[in-house]
């Protein structure tokens, strides 16, 4: 299927299914309804269309991309994540604005321009939040919640890219590559971390659940 044959809404469904598969191996109708805030009838019609086009399969209430569907989704994901890199690394936009604008740009880059953008950005392995560019290896982190007090950690990824999560993570400084030390794990599930300057931050459990870190090479 050539670029431009699908409507933007259908492309968006493929992209979200890809990201859900990336996180847990499959997508469900209920998750797509929540993400897109649309009626069950609307999503059912869209999924039936994608199934007829051979872009998804449905079995036991689980949705998977076909090989062709995955190919289209990976191009969109690559376009989105490279757009975010351009907007943050080159233009200096914050995570939220870059994420919003990238949702529009992901549909418009011609393949040859996307390739040149990738080259200009020095072929990054991940988006600004740590999600891998399709086809590239990236460090696989462990949940921040599983770390131990005294452990030196490096932020790898913010898992869910919802705006309120990105805003809080950015406020704390949970950027991939930044290093901290875990200084306290509270009964509530909140975690206190300390940066290299000794400044401490309390991370609510709801945010800590979305942070993956690498502590293997930095354990004390």
C-alpha atoms as one frame of an Amber mdcrd trajectory, in Angstrom:
protein
   0.000   0.000   0.000   1.375   3.362  -1.048   1.718   6.355   1.278  -1.375
   8.529   1.102  -3.856   5.711   0.402  -5.058   5.691   4.021  -6.820   8.549
   5.752  -5.052  10.174   8.701  -7.536   8.716  11.225  -6.880   5.178   9.972
  -3.134   5.812  10.076  -3.530   7.009  13.661  -5.288   3.777  14.638  -2.429
   1.740  13.171   0.109   3.848  15.057  -1.673   3.418  18.392  -2.050  -0.331
  17.858   1.694  -0.491  17.157   2.507   1.393  20.358   0.192  -0.836  22.429
   1.802  -3.916  20.879   5.177  -2.395  21.665   4.200  -2.110  25.341   2.317
  -5.360  25.940   2.062  -7.405  22.762  -1.481  -6.569  21.620  -4.219  -3.921
  21.596  -7.847  -4.050  22.715 -10.883  -2.170  21.432 -11.533  -0.693  24.883
  -8.020   0.817  24.938  -8.496   2.477  21.554 -11.871   3.879  22.641 -10.182
   5.419  25.695  -7.218   6.798  23.737  -9.269   8.367  20.940 -12.339   9.254
  23.026 -14.731   7.924  20.389 -17.789   5.675  20.398 -17.557   1.864  20.165
 -19.436   2.044  16.862 -16.922   4.421  15.319 -13.902   2.370  16.347 -15.594
  -0.863  15.261 -16.215   0.577  11.795 -12.604   1.734  11.507 -11.185  -1.610
  12.669 -13.408  -3.507  10.233 -12.043  -1.295   7.445  -8.443  -1.966   8.510
  -9.161  -5.693   8.727 -10.640  -5.747   5.210  -7.519  -3.971   3.962  -5.414
  -6.709   5.525  -3.677  -4.332   7.944  -4.821  -5.877  11.240  -6.050  -9.185
  12.619  -8.531  -9.705  15.450  -8.675 -12.814  17.611  -9.919 -13.414  21.171
 -10.590  -9.673  21.577  -6.931  -8.954  20.846  -5.838  -6.815  17.915  -2.538
  -7.284  16.098  -0.987  -5.588  13.088  -0.363  -7.618   9.965   3.033  -7.370
   8.314   1.720  -4.673   5.973   0.028  -2.849   8.846   3.244  -2.969  10.848
   5.202  -1.561   7.912   2.863   1.433   7.645   2.812   1.978  11.407   6.608
   1.814  11.671   6.963   4.518   9.047   4.533   6.745  10.971   6.283   6.035
  14.269   9.678   6.786  12.728   8.306  10.009  11.247   6.765  11.044  14.572
   9.850  10.306  16.656  12.248  11.973  14.219   9.922  15.002  14.110  10.112
  15.191  17.908  13.897  15.050  17.711  13.938  17.889  15.202  11.590  20.006
  17.301  13.392  19.452  20.618  17.051  19.007  19.634  17.244  21.566  16.823
  14.401  24.019  17.484  14.477  23.801  21.276  10.765  23.170  21.844   9.585
  21.559  25.058   8.372  17.967  25.134   4.663  18.811  25.132   4.682  21.228
  22.187   7.000  18.970  20.203   4.745  15.960  20.810   1.664  17.906  19.667
   3.286  19.237  16.496   4.853  15.863  15.653   1.353  14.363  15.497   0.741
  16.598  12.480   4.178  16.318  10.878   4.245  12.506  10.988   1.727  12.348
   8.130   3.380  14.800   5.742   7.112  14.018   5.356   7.887  12.442   1.948
  10.151   9.402   2.241  13.171  11.145   0.733  12.812  14.128   3.091  12.381
  11.820   6.082  15.614  10.072   5.119  17.444  13.400   4.927  15.993  14.435
   8.292  17.222  11.183   9.794  20.696  11.839   8.396  20.792  15.453   9.659
  19.822  14.218  13.129  22.687  11.681  12.975  20.284   8.712  12.952  19.134
   8.852  16.594  18.231   5.601  18.313  15.256   6.986  20.228  12.741   9.803
  20.479  13.281  12.435  23.212  11.292  10.283  25.673  13.441   7.202  25.040
  11.192   5.192  22.719  13.253   3.450  20.024  13.160   4.508  16.390  11.774
   1.422  14.571  14.541  -0.877  13.433  17.113   0.429  15.902  18.405  -1.179
  19.063  18.034   0.750  22.277  18.836  -0.016  25.910  16.012  -1.885  27.618
  15.401  -0.431  31.043  13.833  -1.748  34.214  10.951  -0.126  36.103  11.983
   2.649  38.472   9.670   1.022  41.022  11.891  -2.084  41.077  15.061  -0.212
  42.034  16.614  -0.269  45.505  17.559   2.532  47.884  21.148   3.582  47.225
  21.044   2.521  43.591  22.543   4.814  40.968  20.194   4.966  37.979  20.076
   6.430  34.488  16.721   7.346  32.973  15.988   5.311  29.823  12.356   5.932
  28.894   9.067   7.573  29.815   6.673   4.787  28.863   3.301   6.488  28.362
   3.524   9.699  26.381   0.403  11.322  27.801   0.885  15.063  28.160   0.382
  15.227  31.937   2.987  12.473  32.423   5.486  14.155  30.104   4.893  17.494
  31.829   5.594  16.084  35.297   8.600  14.055  34.127  10.039  17.145  32.434
   9.437  19.253  35.547  11.425  16.776  37.651  14.156  16.424  35.019  13.509
  12.783  34.137  15.129  13.104  30.721  16.699   9.989  29.168  20.408  10.026
  29.972  20.049  11.923  33.254  21.377  10.123  36.321  20.066  10.054  39.862
  20.430   8.114  43.104  17.443   6.476  44.784  17.407   7.754  48.371  13.987
   6.666  49.677  11.068   4.407  48.775   7.930   5.361  50.666   5.078   3.086
  51.753   2.816   5.038  49.406   4.946   3.931  46.449   6.407   7.396  45.941
  10.159   7.448  45.321  12.685  10.102  46.357  15.673  10.559  44.060  18.709
  12.821  44.233  20.589  14.405  41.335  24.354  14.911  41.043  24.080  18.280
  42.806  22.328  16.800  45.812  18.899  18.165  44.905  16.077  15.817  45.832
  12.819  15.146  44.024   9.821  13.151  45.195   8.296  11.185  42.331   4.639
  10.194  42.774   4.007   6.486  42.262   1.739   7.236  39.278   4.732   8.852
  37.521   7.334   6.351  38.757   5.257   3.592  37.151   5.974   5.165  33.759
   9.749   5.503  34.135  12.251   2.901  32.944  15.844   3.165  34.129  19.210
   1.443  33.753  20.846   0.651  37.059  22.897  -2.392  36.116  26.123  -0.518
  35.445  25.738   1.929  38.317  24.859  -0.182  41.354  26.569   0.683  44.630
